[in-house]
Amino acid sequence: MQHLNDLNWSYNEFLAFVLVFGAEMNVPLSKEELQFIQERTQIEDIGKIKAKVDSVSDTEGLDVIEHFRQKFLTAKEAEQKAKLDLEGLLKTPGKHSPFEKAAVHIIQKLI
């Protein structure tokens, strides 16, 4: 695995990784779900994030999340903001899909 310090991700790329990693713990994401995450996080290259998720084991993925938690979520307020940001990214008007509901639950566990 690429050394974690070599990953120069933005906060939104970290959020996208958490969403893709968490969602793919159960089933592979569809192209539409990946597009949804890309649009919501406003990152340019969701393929880069998906490739990283695909290239790491579950343990390594958790290490990536922990690395960026230490970088971006150094205070309790920042952690709470990240949870709210992730939940906000997933909420859409109307009825929520099983993907959205599951992703919110997984996020609570990951960060």
C-alpha positions in Angstrom: 0.0 0.0 0.0 1.2 3.5 -0.8 2.5 5.2 2.3 -0.2 7.2 4.0 1.8 10.4 4.2 2.0 10.3 0.4 -1.8 10.6 0.1 -2.3 14.3 -0.2 -6.1 14.3 0.0 -8.4 17.2 0.6 -11.1 17.0 3.3 -13.7 16.2 0.7 -11.6 13.4 -0.8 -11.4 12.0 2.7 -15.2 12.1 3.0 -15.5 10.4 -0.4 -13.2 7.7 0.7 -15.2 7.1 3.9 -18.4 6.9 1.8 -17.1 4.6 -0.8 -15.2 2.4 1.7 -18.1 2.2 4.0 -20.7 1.4 1.3 -18.5 -1.2 -0.3 -18.2 -3.1 2.9 -21.5 -4.8 2.0 -21.9 -4.6 -1.8 -20.1 -3.0 -4.7 -21.3 0.5 -5.6 -23.1 1.1 -8.8 -21.9 3.7 -11.3 -24.9 5.9 -10.2 -23.9 5.6 -6.5 -20.3 6.6 -7.3 -21.6 9.5 -9.4 -23.8 10.5 -6.5 -20.8 10.5 -4.1 -18.7 12.5 -6.6 -21.4 15.1 -7.1 -22.0 15.5 -3.3 -18.4 15.7 -2.4 -17.6 17.9 -5.4 -14.3 16.1 -6.1 -12.9 15.9 -9.6 -11.8 12.2 -9.7 -14.0 9.6 -7.9 -12.1 7.0 -9.9 -9.0 7.8 -7.8 -10.9 7.3 -4.6 -12.6 4.1 -5.9 -9.2 2.7 -7.0 -7.7 3.3 -3.6 -10.7 1.6 -1.9 -10.3 -1.4 -4.3 -6.5 -1.6 -3.6 -6.6 -1.8 0.1 -7.7 -4.5 2.5 -10.3 -3.7 5.2 -7.6 -3.2 7.8 -5.6 -0.9 5.4 -8.8 1.0 4.7 -9.4 1.6 8.3 -5.8 2.7 8.6 -6.4 5.3 5.9 -9.5 6.6 7.7 -7.6 6.8 11.0 -4.7 8.6 9.3 -7.1 11.3 7.9 -9.1 11.4 11.1 -5.9 12.5 12.8 -5.3 15.1 10.1 -8.8 16.5 9.8 -10.6 15.6 12.9 -8.3 16.7 15.7 -11.0 18.1 17.9 -14.4 16.7 19.0 -16.1 19.6 17.2 -14.3 18.7 13.9 -15.4 15.0 14.3 -19.0 16.1 14.9 -18.8 18.4 11.8 -17.5 15.6 9.7 -20.4 13.4 10.8 -22.9 16.1 10.0 -21.1 16.8 6.6 -21.3 13.1 5.7 -24.9 12.8 6.7 -25.7 16.0 4.8 -24.0 14.7 1.7 -26.2 11.6 1.8 -29.6 13.2 2.5 -31.7 13.8 -0.5 -35.3 15.1 -0.6 -38.0 12.6 -0.3 -37.7 8.9 0.6 -34.2 7.7 1.5 -32.8 4.7 -0.3 -31.4 1.7 1.6 -27.9 2.9 0.4 -28.3 6.3 2.0 -29.6 4.8 5.3 -26.9 2.1 5.4 -24.2 4.6 4.6 -25.2 7.0 7.4 -25.1 4.1 9.8 -21.7 2.9 8.6 -20.3 6.5 8.8 -21.3 6.7 12.5 -19.2 3.6 13.1 -16.2 4.6 11.0 -15.6 8.0 12.4 
